[in-house]
């Protein structure tokens, strides 16, 4: 029995067995040419951006408030240090996904409040879609779920 695997960024998209295409569940969306999905596990920057945009959808916050809300909502499982928080906020500002407003609180002190812009909502949805697709793919791998139409699983695993 002839077995051929087709990969996209290290993920098996198709397994061709005797010219029958077997598509793994939930990963077929990655095959669409019109919308390539970044499925790298090294998307830490985008994960932080997604978290920040999610919180900013609830209201305007300044940096310290954002770190406290991240800790609170994650039940202290996620802690984003200032060395990662502010570069992510500055990237979002540069791209126009958030805006900032300086508010004077004392004579020489001011707080910078961040506000999500309409483009930020769209970017958040894009990041969330990519995150969900990646998690679905990882979940499938961890649960070893796949659509297999073969009477010999050993050959699909490369034990021919």
ABEGO torsion letter per residue (X at the ends): XBBBBBBBGGBBABBBBGGBBBBBBGAAAAABAABBBBABABAAAAAAAAAAAAAAAAEBBBAAAAAAAAAAAAGGABBBBAAAAAAAAAAAAAAGABBBBBBBABAABBBBBBBBBAAAAAAAAAAAAAAAAAAAAAAAAAAGBBBBBBABAAAAAGBX
